[in-house]
């Protein structure tokens, strides 16, 4: 079962993050040039990717709105079919916040429901974004994605015990935790275009603060060439004696039409089955980011139930004429709204009949 661990040759997935004007596109081209081989670029920046055609040889495919995950997936698969060694995606942020991107897809789906409920919209759109991430990670090319950065804030408790937003640095404009999907993540400074590796599984750039050059790509290529050839992966084989099947690592989150399950020490559990303390721990974990909107909805529902229990007198305390319970309300983002038919359908699907 066990064997000696060996670093396999692999296609690296890298991310360059920075504000507008930090030099992400320029740095990505230099990095690709150092990696070598045929280079392709998916350009969502109005053709700006061709401005640097004088410094390297590469092909460009301009991607126009809508910037849906499906449009990115089609372009990535086309580059893979054409045999490119390196693919630059400039920019991946449009797939999230651009015209026709994930956020707009959620808004449109929510607007079509009578309740304007984004909970069900996220349930439908999240799998599409997951497919885009999987396509990037599994394609047989080195991939360099550019992501715009924004100022990141966290709610922290001040000296008076009040929650206030505190600036904690920069974060890419993409799904929370997206940067953790990559082998190397470079944060690029706008003033001097210095690159700092905020994540580096190669160990090549620890403590280094310098601009990206073709030599940076060459160094990464040398590291890749130092690994052993990865064997072809056979299809899963069932062990009839032991009664189990060897499979790839299990995903942390499973999302279906009427459920959201997360991987726990005891297998997959629906988020509605977890205790409040468990949900509060999961909601901020990057590896469970896909489940975040579902967990937040469950926490809001549980808080509403607890509030109703606290404010509801016992049967002995009620006057005889007031024994009939008042109509229920659901609390979303701190606002109590009467249940619409869509809300009832969602709650019944995830929590059962609560009447």
N, C-alpha and C positions, 0 to 999 in steps of 0.2 A: 504493500500500500504506500509506504513512505519511500522517498528517494531523495538524493542530494539536490538541494536547491540550486538552480542555475538561472542566471539572468538571460532571458531570451531576446533575440532581435525582435524589434517591434516597430510599428508605425507610431511615432510620437504625436500626441495632441497637445498643442500649446496655445496659450491665450496671451494677448497683449492688451492691457487695459490702460486707459488714460483719457484725460479731458480732450476736448477739441483743440487741435493744434499741437498736440504732444508728439506727433510723429509716428503714430501707430502704423499707418500704411507704408511709409518709407521704411520703417524698421522691419515690418513683415517681409517686404521684398528683399531686403538685405539678408535676412535670416533664411529665406527660401533659397536665395542664391548660394549661400554657404552649404545648405543641405544637399544641393545638387540635383540633377535630373530635370525632367520637364515640370514646369510650374504653371498652374492655372489659378485664376482669381475670380471669385464671385464678387461683383462690385454692386453694392446697393447705394453708393454715394454719388449718384448722378454722373458717373463716368470719370470720377476723379482718380480712379485706380490706374488709368492710362497715363497720368502725368509723369510717371517715373519710368517710362519705357526705355529711356536712354541709359539706365543704370543696370538693367537686367533683361533677359529674354523671357517673356512670359505671355500667356494667352489670357484674354479677359472675356467673361460673360457678364453682361450688364443685366441685373435683376431689377425689374420695375415693380411698383406696387400692383397688387397687394402683396405684402411681405409675409405671406402665410408660411407655417412650417412645411406644408406640402411643396411650396415653390422652392424652398431651400433644399428639401430632400431630393427633388427631381434634378436640380443642378449638381448636387454632390454625387449622385449616382451616375450622371452623365460624365462628369470628370473622371470617375473611377473606371467607367467603361472605356474611356478614351486613353487610359493608361498613364495618367499623370502621376508623378512621384510626390509632388507637393501641391496642396490646395490651400489658398488663402481665402478666407471668408471675411470680407470687409463691407459691411459690419454685421455681426450677429445680433447687435442690439435692436436692429430694425425688426427682427423676428419676434421681439418682445413688445416694444413700444412704438414701432413704426406703423404706417398706414396698412391696415389689414393684418397686423401682427396679433399676437396672443391677447394682449389687453383689449384691443379693439374687438377681437372675436368674442371675448367674454361679454363686453358691453353690449354688442349687438344681440347676442343670444339672450341676455338678461332682459333687454328691451322688448323682445318679442313675447316674453311671458307676461301674463296679466299682473303678476306680483312684482315684476322687475327684480326677481330673485337671482343674484349672482352665484348662489351656492350651486344650483343645478348647472349653470353655465360653466363654472370651473370644472365640474365633474365631466362635462362633455369635451372641453377644450384641452385639459391637462394631458390626456393620452396622446393628442396630436403633438404637443411639445415634447413629450417623452420620446416619440418616434424620431423626432429631429435629433435629439441628444444621442439616441442609440445609433442613428445613422452616422453621425460624426465620429463616435467612438469606435465603431466597428468597421468603417471603411478602410480599404487597404491603400492608404496614402498617409503621408505626414500632413497634418492639418494645423494651420495657424489661423486662429480666429482673432479678430479685432473687436473689442467691446468698449463703448464709451463709458466713462466714469461719471458718477454723481456724488455729491456730498452725502455721507451716510450718518444717520442719527439713531440713537437708542434711547429708550425711556429709562431713566435712572432716578433713584430716590435721592432727593436733596437733604440738607441738614434738618429741614422741617418735616421730613417724611412725605413730601409731595413728589409725585412722578413728573419729571420734566425732561424734554428732549435735549440730549447732549450730543454734540458733534464728535464722531469717533473715527473720522477719516473719509476715504473714498471707497465706493463700491461700484462694480460694473452694473450697467443698465441691462439686466437680465434677471431671470428667476433667482430667488435667494439660494445661495450655495452653488450656483452654476460654475463658479471658478474652481470648485473642488473636483470637478470632473476631469481636469487636465493634469498632465504630467509636470508641465512647467507653466507658471503664470508670471509674466513680467508686468510690473507697474511702471509706467513711463512718465517721467517728470516733464512738465511743459516747458520749463525755463531752459534747461540744458539737455533735455532729451535723455537723461540718465535712466537706465533700466535697473530696477531692483526686483529680484526674484522673491515674490511673496510666497510662492510654493515651488519647490524644486526637488523632485524625487530622484534626480540624477546626482545631486550633490556637487554639480560643477560650478554653481554660481553663489555658493554660500559666502556671504561677506563682501561680494563684489558689487560695486556701484559704478557702472560705465555705460556708454551708449552701445546699442546693438550694431554690429558690423557683420560682414560676410564671415569673418573669423568666428563669430559666435555660432553661426550655423555649422561651420566646419568642425568646431569643437563638439557640438551635439552629435554630428554624424560619426565622428570617431568613437564617441561613447556608445552609439548604437551598434557600430561595427564590432565593438568589443564583446557583444553578447553572442550566444550560440544560436544557431538556427532553430526557430520554433518548429516542432513537429506538427504535421497535419493532425487536426483534432478529429478523432473518429466519432461516429455517432454514439450516443449514450448506449451503454450495454447493461442489461439487467443481470444482476447476480442472483441466480435462482436459489442458491443455497442460503445466502444471507437475506434474501428477500428485499433488496433495495436496488435502486438505479443510480449510477454515477451521473451527476448533472452539473451544469454550470451554477455559480453562486446564485442564491435566490434574491430577487428584488426586495427592497425594503417595503415598498408600497404597492398594493394591488387595488385598482379602481375599476369598478363595474357600473352597470346602469343604476343599481340601487344599493351599492355598498362601497365602503372604503376600508380595506384591511391593511394592517401594519404587521411587520414581522417582529415577534417577541421571542423571548427564551422558550416559550411554550407553543411556538408555531404562530401562524397567522391569526390575528384577532381583529374583529370588526371594531372600529373606533368607538362605537356606541357601547361596547362591552367593557371598556376600560374605565378605571377609576379616575377621578379628577386629578389626583396627584400624578398619575401616569401620563395623562394627557398634557398636563402642564410641563412635564419633562420633555415630551416628544415635540411639542409645538415649536421649539426653538432649535431643534437639531437639524443641521444642514442635510443630513442623509434622509430625513423624512419630510423634506420641503414640499413634495407633491401632495402630502396629506394635510398640510397646514390649513387651507381653507375649510376642510372637513372637520378637523380637530377644533378649530375656532367656533364653528357652528355647533358642535356637540357641547363644548364648554358653555356657550351661551344658553343652550337648551337646558343643561343641568343647573346653571345658575338661576334660570327662570323657575325651574321646578323647586329648587331650594327656597327661593324667595316666596313662592306661593305657599309652601309648607309652613314657613315662619309666620306669614301674615294670615293664614287660614285658621280660625278658631276651631276647637274640637266640637264634636256634636253636642256635648253637655253645655258648652259655652254659647251655642247658637240659640237664638229664639226659634220657636217651633216654625214660624212662618219663613225663616231664612235658611232652611235646611238645604234648599236647592243650590248647587254650586254656580258661581258666576261664570260667564263665558271665559274661556282661556285666551291668553294673549302670548305672542312669541316676541322675544326681545332680540333685536338685531342691532349691533353697534350702539347699544344704550337707548334705543328708541323702541317703545312698545307699539306694535301695530296689530290691528285685528287680522285674524287669519283669513287669507284668501283661499280659493280652491287650490291654487298651485302650492301654496305654503302647506296646506293640509296634506296634499299628496306627497310632498317631500318628507314631512315629519312622519307620515304613516310608513313610508318606505324605509326610513332609517331608524325610527324609534318605536314603530308599532302604533297601534291605536291607543292614544293617550287620553281619550275621552272617558 
